[in-house]
Amino acid sequence: QVQLVESGGGLVQPGGSLRLSCAASGSIFVIPVMGWYRQAPGKQREWVASITNDGISNYVESVKGRFTISRDNAKNMVFLQMNSLKPDDTAVYYCNGVLSISRSSPLREYWGQGTQVTVSS
């Protein structure tokens, strides 16, 4: 059984920084893509950033230049360094992994339980 577990959320003042971590565990063969999504109160979940297992990353326009996604393939972990945080960044952040559990298994999408990030003075 595959699990994704996030950590690192919290309360931070505008302009501050936080680093989110996500660890994937269980029977995993390969994780081609890992990423982060977020959902603010009253809004739909939105994609924030993603990174392939060969290091190609992409970001939603609103976080470019402020957020950096990275991953440790050996540990099946993905990170999100968030700098210059704004109140609009307040949301529950979810880790996402597109992976397969064996060479012959199809790719499936897995989600973490979410971690709250609150940006407020």
C-alpha positions in Angstrom: 0.0 0.0 0.0 1.3 3.4 -1.0 1.2 6.4 1.3 2.2 10.0 0.9 2.8 12.0 4.0 3.4 15.7 4.1 5.1 17.8 6.8 6.3 21.3 7.3 3.2 23.4 7.2 2.4 26.1 9.7 1.8 29.8 10.4 4.2 32.4 8.9 4.2 36.1 8.5 3.9 37.7 5.0 7.4 37.7 3.4 8.4 34.6 5.4 9.4 31.2 4.2 8.4 27.6 4.8 9.6 24.3 3.4 7.2 21.5 2.8 8.3 17.9 2.6 6.5 14.8 1.4 7.6 11.2 1.7 6.2 8.4 -0.4 6.3 4.9 1.1 5.1 1.4 0.4 5.5 -0.8 -2.6 6.8 1.6 -5.2 8.5 0.8 -8.5 8.8 4.2 -10.1 7.5 7.8 -9.6 7.7 9.6 -12.8 6.1 12.8 -11.5 5.7 14.3 -8.0 4.0 17.6 -7.3 2.2 19.9 -5.0 -1.4 21.2 -5.2 -3.2 23.6 -2.9 -6.8 24.4 -1.9 -7.8 27.6 -0.3 -11.1 28.0 1.6 -14.0 28.2 -0.8 -11.8 27.5 -3.9 -11.0 24.5 -6.0 -7.8 22.6 -5.6 -5.1 24.1 -7.9 -1.8 22.7 -9.2 1.2 24.5 -7.8 4.3 22.8 -9.1 5.6 19.5 -10.3 8.9 17.8 -11.0 9.8 14.7 -13.1 12.2 12.1 -11.9 14.9 13.6 -14.2 14.5 17.0 -12.6 12.3 18.9 -15.0 10.1 21.3 -13.0 7.1 23.5 -13.8 5.2 26.1 -11.7 1.9 27.9 -11.8 2.6 31.5 -12.8 1.6 32.9 -9.4 4.5 31.2 -7.6 7.3 31.5 -10.1 10.4 33.0 -8.6 9.1 32.4 -5.1 8.7 28.7 -4.8 11.2 25.9 -5.7 10.3 22.3 -6.0 12.9 19.6 -5.6 13.0 15.8 -5.0 15.2 13.1 -3.7 14.6 10.1 -5.9 16.5 7.7 -3.6 14.2 8.5 -0.7 11.0 9.0 -2.8 10.7 12.5 -1.4 9.6 15.8 -2.8 10.1 19.3 -1.3 8.6 22.7 -1.8 10.6 25.7 -0.7 8.3 28.6 -0.4 9.8 32.1 0.0 8.3 35.6 0.0 5.0 34.1 1.1 1.8 36.1 0.7 -1.6 35.9 2.4 -3.0 34.5 -0.9 -0.7 31.5 -0.5 -2.8 30.4 2.5 -4.2 27.0 1.7 -4.0 23.3 2.5 -1.1 22.0 0.5 -1.3 18.4 -0.9 1.5 16.2 -2.1 0.8 14.3 -5.3 2.6 11.4 -6.9 2.0 9.7 -10.2 3.6 6.2 -9.8 3.5 2.6 -10.5 3.9 -0.2 -7.9 5.6 -2.7 -10.4 7.0 -2.9 -13.9 3.7 -4.2 -15.2 1.4 -2.0 -13.3 -0.2 1.1 -14.7 0.5 4.6 -13.4 -1.8 5.8 -10.7 -2.2 9.0 -8.9 -1.8 9.2 -5.1 -2.4 12.0 -2.7 -1.2 13.0 0.8 -3.5 14.1 3.5 -2.6 17.7 3.3 -0.8 20.2 5.4 -2.0 23.7 6.4 -0.1 26.8 5.4 -1.3 30.0 6.8 0.3 33.3 5.9 -0.8 36.1 8.2 0.5 38.9 10.4 
